[in-house]
Amino acid sequence: MVAAGRVFLKSFALLGALAALSRVSTMQSMGDTIRVLCEASPLGSADLFPAARSGIHRVIVEFLRCARQFDDLTIGVTSFASLYERFGVAQELAEQGLPLGWHAASFPDKAWLVSLVGTIRSAHRAAFEAPRWSPRRVVCSAARRGLESLVPLSAPVGSWDLVHCFHNAQRIPTALVGVPRIVTVHDLIPLRFPELCDARYVAVRREEFARLDPQRDTVVAISETTRNDLVDLIGFPLERIRVIPNGVSSCFGPTSDQIRADMRKQLQLGLGRYLLTLCTLEPRKNLARAVDTFVALADEYPDLSLVIAGGGGWLPAGIAIPERLAHRCVMPGRVPDALLPALFGDASVFLFPSRYEGFGLPPLEAMACGTPVVSSPGGALGEVIGDAGMLCDPDDPEEWVRSCRELLSDAGRAQQLTQSGIARAKQFSWASCLEKHRDLYAEVLSEH
């Protein structure tokens, strides 16, 4: 209760500051800069449940952090989804150390409403620990819907040259309908493999893809694979798509012995070697292949453990560990970002048997940390990893076992992949990603 009280007070103070801030437009033109309003709704969910601080959330945060280095960009961040999400975006900007002045949203100036939003969000955050249909979650969800129906969503603060939606095509406020729009599409997995996704998620994504305007929108695809899926699955014009790969955060790289030892202590990993896989735990990630590979090697390498890191997804991933090996399998859940470089770097092999990815950031981060990667080529994984990792058929267990055995027993081969992986990861930087976005912003503006 004390911790919950502290969270509420922190939220109340922040929301009060935002209500005051919203009465003054801080997002003014800065000379010849390009003014970009970023629709970043995924940030609005992250302060409610930590599992959201992965994947697309991390991509948005790294993009915004790098954007601070570009003086010719003026950034605003908001959500078009709801007042509730807008408050969440503000919370996450503060949590990530990003400028609160970037929050381009207006809020009602009624103190009781600010207090009500803070109360509901604090209760909702605590309720996420309960089962989906528990009374607490049902009541909090109903309170959220009631709040959103009672308080209309006002237009974002400021004057903008461009709108950049960071996660598919969100509904555009009337005041911004004439502003050029860029939409980032990370993947079309719900359309390509609907059987591997939650039915509600598929329906929402179909609606978002249907909002793409082939006459007006410019789409950023984060890989050639996603670009091809845009053309094949929804018929979006090829000429209106730009491929701009994600970057790898500079925090991913070699770590000291002491940092790795501290990480092992915090996650209770023991002292032996370990195979690592890190992802959202759901069927598409094909985690049974990682488990089967470990089981096949366990007797041959008695010092070897398996670490399965990541938060739960929409459906249990079907992980079944033999009882005799349960003590050698560690599932730490979602690992804090600060521990990830050491977790990646101290692994003997990183396994990523996912059936399909729109990009594949975890293998790239593992390579940046010097860890050999064994991955499936599903979706964009082969495109991103190239020849810097070992690519295996996700349905061929013997190929996975052979590849891992080679890396565990041949130090020279492992070192070769370490060096090629580090070199490959250096080809993906957030600075390059931002430069390409800035050039695209200028190109789009020149056409309007």
N, C-alpha and C positions, 0 to 999 in steps of 0.2 A: 504493500500500500504506500509506503514511504517513497519507493522508487517511482511508482505511478504518479504520486503527487508531484515529484520533481519534474517528471516529463510534462505533466500538465502545465506547471508554472512556466517551464521553458517555452512550451508551445504558446501559452497565453501571451507571454512577453513578446515573442516573435510576431504573432498575429496582430498584436496591438501596434507594433512598430510598422507593420505592413499597411495597416489601415490608415495610419498617419501618412506613410510614404505615398500611398495611392492618391492622396489629395494634391500632390505636387508632381507634375510631369517631369521626371528626371531623364527621360529618353529623348533628348533633343538632338538635332542634327549636329554633327561635329565636322564642319568643313566639307571635305570631299570624301568622307568615309561612306561606305556602303552600310546602310541601316538594315539589319537582318533580324526579323522577329522569329525566334525559334519556338515551334510548337513541340514541347517536350513532355507530354503527358506521362510517359513511363517513369519520370522522376517523381510524379505525384503519388505513386503507389509505394515507393521504396521506404518511406518513413513508417508505413503501416505494417509491412512485413519484410524482414531482411532478405528473404529469398529473392525478392525483386531486384536486389542490388547485384545483378549479374547480367551477362549477355548485353542486350540493347541498352540497359541502364548504364553499364560501364562504358559503352561506346559513346553515349551522349556526354557523360561526365568528362571523359578524356578529350573529346572534341571541344567542349567549352573551356577546359583548362588551357588547351593549346591556343584557343582563340584569343585569350588574354594577351598573347604575344604579338598580335596583329593590330597595329595602330590604325589601319585603314578599314577596320570593321567595327561597327557599333552594334553590340549584341543586346537583344532583349529575349527573355525566356518566359514562357507562359504555358497555359493549357487551354485548349478550346473545348475540353470535354465538360467541365463543370466547375462551379465555385469550389467544391470540395477538393478537386484535383489541383486547382490553382494554389490553395493553401498548402497542399502537399509539395508542390514544386518549390515554394518558398522555403519550406522546412528543409528540403533536400539541398537547395543552394547553400543554406547556412551550414548544414551538416558536412558538405563537401568543401567548405571554405571558398566558395565562389561568391562574387560580388552580389550582395543583396539588392543593390541598385539596378542589377540586370532584370529584376523581376518586373516585367512590363504588364502589370495587371492592376485594375482598380478594384477596391473592396468597399462594401458598405461601411459608413463611418459610425454605425450604431454599436456601442460597447457591448450591449447584450448579445448581438449577433456574433461578434468576434468571440465572446465567451462561449456561446453555444457551439460554434464550430470547433473550438479548442476542446471542449468537453466531449463532443461526439467522436472526434478523431482520437483522443486519448483512450476512450472506451473501446473504440474499434480496434486500435492497435493491440490492446490486451486481449480482445476477443479472438484475434486470429490464432491464438494458441489453442482455442477450443475447436471441436469438430465443426464441419461446415454447417450442419443443420442444428447446432446447439442453440438454445434460447438466446444466449448472449449475442451470437453472431447474427441471428435473425433480427433481433431488436435493433442492433447497430446498423444493419443494412437498411432496415425500414426507416430509421432516423435519417440516414444519409439521403435516401430517395425523397423523403419529406422535405428536407432542407433544400435539395436541389430544385424541387418543384415550387417552393415558396419564394426563393431568391433568384431572380433572373440573372443570367450571366451577361455582364456588361462587356463592351468592347475593350480590347487591350489598350493600355496607355501609350501614347506616343505616335509619331509619324514614321512609317516604314517603307523602304524601297522594295523589300522582298519578304515573303513568308517562306520559312523552311520547316516543313513537317518532318520530324525525325523518325516517325514510325508510321508509315503508310499515310493515306489521305484522310485526315480528320475534317470534320465539318468546319467550314470557314465562316467566321462572324460576318454579318452583312456589311459592316464598315470596312472589311478587308477584301471584299469580293473582287474588286478590280486590281488588286495588288498581285504582281507575278508570284507564282508559287512553285517551289521546288519540293519534291517529295522523295525521301529516302525509303527504299524498299530493301529490307534485309534478306527476306526469302519469301517464297511462295509455297512453303511446305504444306500449309493447310489445304491448298488446292491440289498439289501434286500427290500428297499422301493423307487424305482426310481421315483414313482409318487409323492413323497413328496420332491423331489429335482429338482433343475434347470437342464434342459436337457444337457446343456454344461458342467455343473459340473459332471454329471453322466458319460459323455463321457471321460472327463479327468481322472476321478478316475478309470474307466475301463482300460484305457491305463496304468495307474500306477500299478494296480494290475496285469496286464498281464506281466509286467516287472519282477515280482518276480521270482527268479530262485530257484526251489525246491531242486536243487543239490548243490547250492552254498550259498544261503542266509539263515541267521538265522533271524527269525521274533520275535519281541517283541510285544505281545498283552497286552493291558493295563487292560484286564479283561478276565474272563473265557468266557464270552459271545462273545467277539471279537475273542478269540481263536476258539470257536466252529463255528463261522461264516466263519472264514478262511478255516476251513476244509469243511464245508457244501457247501459254495457258490463258492469257487474257487479250492477246492480239494488240498489245500496246506498240505504237510505232517505234521501230528501231532507232530512227533518227532523233527521237526525243529522249533517248536514254544515254546517260553518261556513266561509265564504270569508274568508280573511285574507291579503291580498297581501304579498309580500316587500317589503323596503325597499331603498333605495339607500344605500350607505355614504357617510358625510360626506366621505370622502377623494376622491370624484369631484366635480370642479368645475374651474373655470379654473386654469391653471398658468402660471408665469412663462415668459418667453422663454428664460431660462437653463436652466430645468428641461427644457423641450422640446428645446433644443439638445443637452443632455446625453443625453436619451433617444435622439435621432437618432444620436448618436455611438455609443452602446452597441449599438444595433440595426442600425447601418450602413444608415440609410435615405436618406442623401444630403440634398439641400437642396430638391428640388422638392415639388410637391403630391402627395398620395397618397390613393387610395381604400383604405379599411380594412374588412376583415371579420375577426371574431374569434369562434372557436367550436371545439368538438371537431371534428377533421377526419374526417368520416364521411359516408356517402351521404345521410342524412336532411337534412344541412345544405345540400344543393343548391349546392355551391360552384362548380359549372360555370357557374351563372348569373352569379356575380360575375366569374369569369374572362372569360366572353363579353362582359360589359358593358365591362370594361376594354379588351379587344381591339378592340371596336367604336369606342372613344373614343381609343385610343392615338395614332393619326396626327393626329387633330384637336387633341390636347393633348400635344405632345411633352415637356412637363415633368412629365407625370403618371406615377405609379407605382402598383402594386398591392401592398398588404401583406396577407398571409394569415397571421394569428397563431392559435396554438392547438396543443394536443397531438394526437397521433394517436388515433383511435377504434378500434372493433372491426374495421373494414374500411377499406382505402384509399379516400379520398374521390374518386378519379378526376380529379385536377387535371391538366390538360394545357395547358401554356403554349407558345405558338408559339416556336420557337427564336429568331426575330428580336426577340422581346420578353422573352426570359428574363432579360436584364440589368436589366429594369425591374420585375421581380416579386421581392419579398422574402418569405421564409418563415422568420421567426425562431423558430418553435416556440412552446412555452409561454413567455409573457412574464411576468417577475416582477410580483407585485401592485404593487410600488412604482412601476413604470414605466407602469402602465395609464392613470392619469389623463392623463399627457402624451401617450401614444400615441393615446388617444381624442381628446383636445383638439386635437391638431395635424393630424388628418385633415381633408381637405376634405369628404368624405362617408363615412358609415358604412353599409356594405351588409350586410343580413341576410336572405338569400333562403331561409331554412330552411322546410321544408315543414310543420312542426308543432312547436309548443312548448307546454309546460304553463304557462309564464309569459313569459320573454324578458328576462332581466336585462341582457345586453350592450347591446341598443338603449337601454334605460333609462339605463344608465351612460354611454353615448355622449351622450345628450341632456343628462344632468347636466353633462357637460364642455363643452357648447355646440356639439356637432357635429351638423349636419343628418343625419337618418336616412332611408334608403330601405330598406324592409323588405317582406317578404311579410306577408299578414294571417294566416298559418297558425296554427291553434290559438288561443292566447291573445294572439298578437302584436298583432292589431288592437285587442283589448280593452285592452292595456297602453299601446300607443303612442297610440291615439286619433287626433285630428287634428293631433297635434304632429309627425308625420312623414309621409312619402309612402309609401303602401301600393301595391304592385304585384303583379300575378299572377305567381307563381313560374315559370310556364311561358310567359310572354310576354316574350321578349327585347327587343322594340322598346320596350315600356313602361319597362323598366329603363334602357335607353339614354337615352330621352327625359327621364326624371326626373333622372338624373345630369347630363346635359348642361345642363338647366335650372339646377341648383344650381352647376355649375362656371362657367357663363357669366353668371348673374344674381346679383350680390352682394346685391341687395335681397331676393330670394327666400330666399337662403341665410340672411341675417340674420334674416328673419322666422321661419324654422324653428329657428334657434338660440335665439331668445327664447321661442318657444312650447315648445320641448323642455325648456329649463331650468325653465320654469314647471310643465310636466307632471311632470318628475322629482321636483320638490319635494312632489308629492302622495303620494309613496311614501317613507315614513321608517321606520327600524327602531324608533324610539321609539313610533310609532303601532302598528306591528306587535306590539311587546311589550305595550302597553297592552291591545290586543284579546285577546292570549293570556292575560294576567292575568285579564281579565274572564271569559274562557271557563273558565279554571281554577276560578274562584270559582263560576261557574254549575254546572259539572259536580259540584263538591264539594257544592253545596247539594242536588243531586238524590240523593246517596248518604247 
